[in-house]
Amino acid sequence: MADSALARAVGRLVESAAGADDGGDDRALRDAVNGVMKAFDPDDAKAAKDALRQLDRGAAKARGRGAQVLHLALGALVEAGAPPEVAWPAVRRGLRETLEGATRFAQACVKASGEELVDEAIAAAGKKAAAKKPADADAWQALASRCLAAVACLTRSRKLRSKEQGSGELAEAVYPLEAAVEEVSFLSQVLAILDDARITVLHPESERGFEVTVRDVSSNLELFVLLTNAIVGDPKKGLIEGQRPDRRAVAALTDPGAAPKKPPAIVAAFNLVAWTGLAADGTLPEADPEDPAHWIWLEGVPADIPAFEGRRVILLQDPADARALAVEASFAALSPEVRVVSKIAPAAVSRMLAKMGKAASAGKSGRKRARAKA
């Protein structure tokens, strides 16, 4: 590593991290991190890569609090402009094992305490569980920093996301804790991002349909806002009549850096429904708040939208009730986009709905028969 200001700053940080669990000075550790960030220049690509590799070697040897700090530093450098692909080997190494160890620790605490909530279980039984499973307890302590570093890399590299989605290894490892640990939920959400995926969107009432592509969209709320913005407009131009979302809400997603301090709000113009909610004749029953089984929840992610014959499908209907939605980007590093690729002719929309309705009806009948046998 060249003898630059950044190289020296990284060396001091690695040295401080190595002694962090032996009574190291927290203030010195913080100062060392600040020194690295102050010396970092995103325009010096070679120095940035050298720094990431030096942190990689340091993180491989560090333990406990020191390792956590080095992983947070890796993530911070990536957020500041360092190449995520270079940081990824260090961030990825041992991440699955950390997730699995943290899961075992949480499960041991839940079992020992009888508490259902993980935080309460760890507060009640964490010390005893740590004495029996020290490695798993260490994994639990490292969990947040490891996940945040991974999120920093994955939100800035579609190539890395594609690779990890292809293996499915991390997605499987995050599942047990995604509802219990915020940082794990962030990682789970990023791993589910659809990049350059096609979605079929149908509006049965107007017999209009669209093929759209989505990129960098990490939540159904983002999808809803950008989709509405893309397909609502002049019916003479093949769009759906209605009111497009507030421009500030769209800007909050497409340009998070310019988003207002208070998240702008929109009123939901549509209810999103899965194709499984169609009746046998291909019609879509009115939205019923008492029976939301086939709704596509805005709190969810696009990857979970049910597919028909290999393509995810969204049906649009009038909302069951008007509700205001606060709109803000899930991840500032992403640039979510929904683009209309083509419009679907009314006759084709009708045929698609009829075909889906028959399949949906057959699926419901099959589930009823299965329940009856059970």
Secondary structure by P-SEA (a helix, b strand, c coil): ccccaaaaaaaaaaaaaaaccccccaaaaaaaaaaaaaaccccaaaaaaaaaaaaaaaaacccaaaaaaaaaaaaaaaaacccccccccccccaaaaaaaaaaaaaaaaaaacccccaaaaaaacaaaaaaacaaaaaaaaaaaaaaaaaaaaaaacaaaaaaaaaaaaaaaaacccccccaaaaaaaaaaacccbbbbbbbbccccbbbbbbbcccccaaaaaaaaaacccccccccccccccccaaaaaaacccccccccbbbbcccbbbbcccccccccccccccccccccccccccccccccccccbbbbbbccccbbbbbbbbbcccccbbbbbbcccccaaaaaaaaaaaaaaaaaaaaaaaaaaaac
